[in-house]
Amino acid sequence: MSRRADHKTLSILAFALGGAALLAACNQGAGGACQVDPVPGLNISVVDAAGNVGNVLNVKIVVRDGVWGDSITSNTRNVTNFLTAFDRPGTYSITVTGTAVKTFAITGVVVQQNGCHVRERDVTATMTP
């Protein structure tokens, strides 16, 4: 299951600004203009100790950068991928918990600006018993 946490907020902001300010701040891409869709800064995959997705029960993912944060909680095994920090450069801490597994925690995950958007960072949270 993927979750696009900031998509709606960013869409409203882009609409409110008429798109002009957003596009003016972007570098031009190969097509001469910036991509309109927001790009996730973080792509967090949740796997079990064997590297399999969908085998961790009651997953909770918390992402923080200063006072900004995002989270997702699932009472099933369906959280396998979490997209967040859309077009939001920063330095993140990520915590993933689940039933009968050790907590996965990482700090200092840097998401950099990359022209129009951010450079997506892939993080694999390996949940061990």
C-alpha positions in Angstrom: 0.0 0.0 0.0 1.4 3.4 -0.9 0.4 6.6 0.8 0.9 10.1 -0.7 0.8 12.1 2.5 1.4 15.6 1.1 -0.1 15.4 -2.4 -3.4 17.1 -1.5 -1.8 19.9 0.5 0.7 20.6 -2.3 -2.0 20.6 -5.0 -4.0 23.1 -3.0 -0.9 25.3 -2.6 0.0 25.1 -6.3 -3.6 26.0 -7.2 -3.7 28.9 -4.8 -0.5 30.3 -6.3 -1.8 29.8 -9.8 1.2 27.7 -10.5 3.3 30.7 -11.6 5.4 31.0 -8.5 5.9 27.3 -8.3 7.1 27.0 -11.9 9.2 30.2 -11.7 11.3 28.7 -9.0 12.0 25.5 -10.9 14.8 24.7 -13.3 13.6 23.6 -16.7 13.7 19.9 -17.5 14.2 18.1 -20.8 10.8 19.2 -21.9 11.4 22.9 -21.0 9.1 22.9 -18.0 9.0 21.4 -14.5 6.9 18.2 -13.8 3.7 19.3 -12.1 3.2 16.2 -9.9 5.0 16.4 -6.6 7.9 14.0 -6.1 8.3 12.0 -2.8 11.4 12.8 -0.8 11.2 9.5 1.0 10.2 6.0 -0.2 10.2 3.7 2.8 9.9 -0.1 2.2 9.0 -2.4 5.1 10.4 -5.9 4.8 10.8 -8.9 7.2 14.2 -10.3 8.1 14.1 -12.5 5.0 13.4 -9.4 2.8 9.8 -10.2 2.1 7.2 -7.5 2.0 3.8 -7.8 3.6 4.8 -10.0 6.5 4.9 -7.5 9.4 1.7 -7.0 11.4 0.6 -3.7 12.9 3.2 -1.5 11.2 3.5 2.1 12.4 5.9 4.5 10.5 6.8 7.9 11.9 8.8 10.4 9.9 10.1 13.7 11.4 12.1 16.7 10.3 12.2 19.3 13.1 8.5 20.1 13.9 7.2 18.6 10.6 6.1 15.0 10.8 4.1 12.4 9.1 2.9 8.9 10.1 0.9 5.9 9.0 -0.5 3.1 11.1 -1.9 -0.2 9.8 -3.6 -3.0 11.8 -3.0 -5.5 9.0 0.0 -6.6 7.0 -0.7 -4.4 4.0 1.9 -1.6 4.7 4.7 -2.4 2.4 5.7 1.0 1.0 5.3 4.5 2.3 5.8 7.7 0.2 6.2 11.0 2.1 8.0 14.3 2.3 6.8 15.4 -1.2 9.0 18.1 -2.6 10.3 18.7 0.9 14.1 18.7 1.3 15.3 18.2 4.9 17.0 15.8 7.3 14.7 13.1 8.5 14.4 10.6 11.3 12.4 7.5 10.6 11.0 5.0 13.1 9.1 1.8 12.2 7.5 -0.5 14.7 5.4 -3.6 14.4 4.1 -6.7 16.3 6.8 -9.1 17.4 9.7 -7.2 15.7 12.4 -4.9 16.9 12.0 -1.2 16.3 13.7 0.1 13.2 15.1 3.6 13.6 17.4 5.8 11.5 18.3 9.4 11.8 20.1 11.8 9.5 18.4 10.8 6.2 19.0 13.8 4.0 16.7 14.6 1.1 18.2 17.1 -1.2 16.6 19.6 -3.6 17.1 18.6 -7.2 16.1 21.4 -9.6 12.3 21.5 -9.7 11.7 18.8 -7.0 13.7 16.7 -4.6 16.0 13.7 -5.1 14.0 10.7 -3.8 15.7 8.6 -1.1 14.9 4.9 -0.8 14.9 3.5 2.8 14.4 -0.2 3.6 13.2 -0.9 7.1 14.2 -4.5 7.8 12.1 -5.7 10.7 13.8 -8.4 12.7 12.1 -10.6 15.3 
